[in-house]
Amino acid sequence: MAQESSTDRKKRAGRIVRKLARAYPDADCALHYQNPFQLLIATILSAQCTDAMVNQVTAELFPKYGTPDALADAEPGEIEQLIRRTGFYRQKTKSIQAAARGLCESFEGEVPRTLAELVTLRGVARKTANVVLGNCFGVPGLTIDTHMKRVNRRLGLTTEDNPDKIERDLMTLIPEKEWTVYSHRVITHGRECCDAKRPACTACPLREECPH
């Protein structure tokens, strides 16, 4: 596949999309949330942390501070204790409280529905914005996390390391309507099959499409 043309790569990407759909038809967002604000906060907390751990933490956090104004006005020390298990808890406390204040001050406490507005909030980059837009508002978006980076590089759909550049590469290959669910399926595939150290290549549903 080293000499693969852009046309052939796009065709192969289409086959990958279809095979992922067959392999993981029920793939969805693994974070637990009841509204866009909760997903926004959970996604910020998920940086360098497993979704399972974030779900444990937010099960305690959201009953106490489940709205922008409640979180913005909370005592930072109490938030730090509640989210300590997610790692980098001091910085994350600053980020989620600043995001909550930004929502209250600039968006009347409502999570905005555009990427341009979302990324004005502290701690919210394109990845987090795309998670919220895709899962809460039906706006297609590619979520470039560690699994998306690893799997798509192994598949030869990108050679980039920078998340924004990976996103741009995939936007030219994956149909827009598939962006959100493609992200869910690749992330699931990364967790269940395409492990960072021990990928299960012989059992991989994408093995015929993968140059790795």
KEDODO-744431 format. One line per 5 residues: their letters; for each residue x, y, z of C-alpha. Coordinates in pm, 1 decimal, decimal comma. Example, Ala and Ser with C-alpha at 12.3 -4.5 7.8 and 13.67 -1.06 7.14 Angstrom:
2
AS> 1230,0/-450,0/780,0; 1367,0/-106,0/714,0 $
//
This chain:
212
MAQES> 0,0/0,0/0,0; 308,2/222,6/-3,9; 228,6/333,9/-357,8; -143,0/366,0/-292,6; -306,5/648,6/-484,6 $
STDRK> -536,7/894,6/-314,4; -830,7/741,6/-502,3; -744,1/390,1/-387,3; -692,4/511,4/-30,8; -1036,3/667,8/-29,9 $
KRAGR> -1188,7/344,2/-159,5; -1006,0/148,2/109,7; -1129,0/394,9/371,6; -1482,3/324,4/253,1; -1428,1/-47,9/301,5 $
IVRKL> -1288,6/17,9/648,4; -1597,1/221,7/738,6; -1823,6/-63,9/629,3; -1623,9/-333,4/807,9; -1614,9/-132,6/1129,3 $
ARAYP> -1993,0/-92,1/1107,9; -2033,8/-468,7/1084,6; -1785,6/-536,5/1364,5; -1910,9/-270,8/1609,2; -2271,0/-183,7/1519,9 $
DADCA> -2353,9/-62,7/1870,5; -2040,4/144,4/1940,1; -2128,4/465,5/2123,4; -1987,6/723,4/2361,1; -1853,9/543,5/2669,8 $
LHYQN> -1887,4/844,7/2899,0; -2200,8/867,8/3113,3; -2397,6/1192,6/3090,9; -2750,6/1327,7/3101,0; -2704,6/1656,1/2915,6 $
PFQLL> -2448,5/1848,7/2706,7; -2295,0/2018,5/3010,9; -2223,4/1688,2/3180,0; -2066,3/1544,6/2865,4; -1853,3/1856,9/2828,3 $
IATIL> -1717,2/1822,3/3182,3; -1672,5/1445,9/3155,6; -1475,9/1484,2/2833,4; -1241,8/1740,8/2987,9; -1185,9/1500,9/3279,0 $
SAQCT> -1114,8/1211,8/3041,5; -780,2/1356,8/2931,3; -514,4/1096,7/3017,6; -773,9/898,1/3211,6; -996,3/602,6/3128,6 $
DAMVN> -1363,4/659,2/3058,6; -1446,7/398,1/3324,5; -1268,2/600,2/3592,0; -1429,2/924,5/3472,4; -1771,3/760,2/3502,1 $
QVTAE> -1696,5/663,8/3862,0; -1589,3/1018,1/3942,8; -1877,4/1195,9/3771,3; -2124,9/968,0/3950,1; -2016,4/1156,4/4263,6 $
LFPKY> -1946,9/1495,0/4103,5; -2266,6/1555,4/3906,4; -2521,7/1500,1/4186,6; -2347,0/1782,7/4374,3; -2229,8/2005,4/4090,4 $
GTPDA> -2430,2/1907,4/3784,2; -2500,8/2256,7/3650,3; -2269,4/2532,9/3526,4; -2351,8/2775,5/3807,9; -2311,4/2510,8/4079,6 $
LADAE> -1973,4/2400,5/3947,0; -1852,5/2755,6/3887,1; -1931,7/2856,6/4246,4; -1795,0/2542,3/4413,2; -1497,6/2541,8/4647,1 $
PGEIE> -1196,1/2435,3/4436,0; -1059,2/2214,2/4713,5; -1378,3/2010,2/4722,1; -1375,3/1966,2/4343,5; -1011,9/1856,4/4360,4 $
QLIRR> -1098,7/1585,3/4609,4; -1391,3/1461,8/4401,6; -1192,4/1436,3/4076,4; -851,5/1339,5/4221,5; -867,9/988,3/4072,2 $
TGFYR> -874,8/1125,2/3715,3; -519,0/1257,9/3751,2; -391,8/1614,2/3702,7; -678,2/1706,5/3931,5; -562,5/2057,7/4018,6 $
QKTKS> -534,7/2163,0/3654,5; -858,3/1984,8/3565,4; -1037,4/2160,5/3849,8; -926,6/2494,9/3709,8; -1034,0/2391,8/3359,8 $
IQAAA> -1381,7/2261,7/3442,8; -1460,9/2553,3/3672,4; -1338,4/2803,2/3411,8; -1548,1/2627,2/3145,1; -1850,7/2644,0/3374,5 $
RGLCE> -1793,5/3014,7/3438,7; -1751,9/3072,6/3065,8; -2087,9/2910,6/3002,2; -2253,3/3127,5/3266,1; -2088,1/3450,6/3154,9 $
SFEGE> -2098,0/3412,5/2776,3; -2371,5/3162,9/2693,4; -2638,5/3207,2/2963,5; -2547,6/2871,8/3113,7; -2615,1/2679,5/2792,5 $
VPRTL> -2359,7/2471,9/2603,7; -2313,3/2633,5/2261,1; -2379,6/2431,9/1946,8; -2087,5/2542,1/1731,2; -1723,3/2443,0/1738,7 $
AELVT> -1609,1/2805,0/1714,0; -1798,0/2894,0/2032,4; -1709,2/2578,5/2223,9; -1334,7/2619,5/2179,3; -1350,7/2962,5/2343,5 $
LRGVA> -1407,3/2780,6/2674,3; -1102,8/2694,0/2883,0; -999,5/2328,9/2852,6; -1206,2/2278,5/2538,2; -1008,9/2196,5/2223,4 $
RKTAN> -1139,4/2044,9/1900,0; -1152,3/1691,7/2041,1; -1377,6/1787,5/2331,3; -1590,1/2013,0/2113,3; -1641,8/1736,8/1857,0 $
VVLGN> -1743,9/1490,1/2127,3; -2014,4/1726,5/2252,7; -2131,9/1836,2/1908,5; -2149,9/1483,8/1769,1; -2318,3/1315,3/2064,3 $
CFGVP> -2548,2/1590,2/2187,0; -2632,4/1800,0/1882,7; -2592,7/1566,9/1585,3; -2310,3/1773,9/1434,4; -2060,6/1529,9/1275,2 $
GLTID> -1712,1/1543,3/1419,9; -1394,8/1333,7/1435,5; -1263,0/1276,3/1786,3; -886,9/1232,2/1770,8; -784,5/1055,7/2089,6 $
THMKR> -498,6/810,0/2143,0; -694,2/521,0/1988,4; -793,2/721,0/1680,6; -433,7/828,1/1635,6; -287,5/478,4/1671,9 $
VNRRL> -544,2/287,2/1467,7; -562,6/531,6/1176,6; -184,5/549,7/1153,9; -163,1/170,3/1147,7; -432,0/161,5/880,6 $
GLTTE> -225,9/401,4/672,1; -502,5/661,6/659,4; -265,3/921,8/801,4; 102,9/957,8/876,2; 58,7/1258,4/1102,3 $
DNPDK> 114,4/1287,2/1478,2; -66,5/1615,7/1533,4; -437,5/1559,6/1614,7; -552,2/1853,0/1399,8; -358,9/1721,7/1099,8 $
IERDL> -492,0/1369,0/1154,7; -841,8/1513,7/1165,1; -783,8/1695,5/835,6; -654,4/1378,8/669,6; -955,3/1176,9/783,2 $
MTLIP> -1199,8/1447,0/676,9; -1089,7/1387,9/316,8; -1136,1/1010,1/344,2; -1436,0/946,9/570,1; -1786,3/1064,1/467,4 $
EKEWT> -1895,8/1353,1/688,0; -2211,8/1178,3/802,0; -1993,2/896,4/941,3; -1748,1/1110,0/1139,3; -1902,1/1070,2/1484,9 $
VYSHR> -1984,4/701,0/1464,6; -1654,3/628,9/1288,3; -1478,0/778,6/1590,4; -1679,2/559,2/1829,5; -1605,5/247,4/1626,3 $
VITHG> -1234,1/313,4/1587,1; -1202,4/386,7/1959,6; -1386,4/63,3/2040,1; -1163,8/-123,6/1795,0; -856,2/26,8/1959,2 $
RECCD> -969,7/-89,3/2300,3; -1089,4/-435,6/2202,9; -854,6/-539,7/1921,9; -587,0/-295,2/1808,2; -400,3/-270,9/2137,0 $
AKRPA> -100,7/-38,8/2155,0; 144,2/-313,9/2252,9; -29,3/-638,5/2155,2; -268,9/-588,1/1864,1; -479,2/-893,7/1786,8 $
CTACP> -399,4/-883,2/1415,9; -503,1/-1241,3/1337,9; -853,1/-1175,1/1472,5; -881,1/-821,2/1333,6; -1186,3/-748,2/1115,4 $
LREEC> -973,8/-492,6/926,7; -671,8/-715,5/861,4; -728,1/-722,1/484,5; -723,6/-342,2/474,3; -432,2/-284,8/711,3 $
PH> -67,6/-250,0/608,1; 54,7/-274,7/970,5 $
//
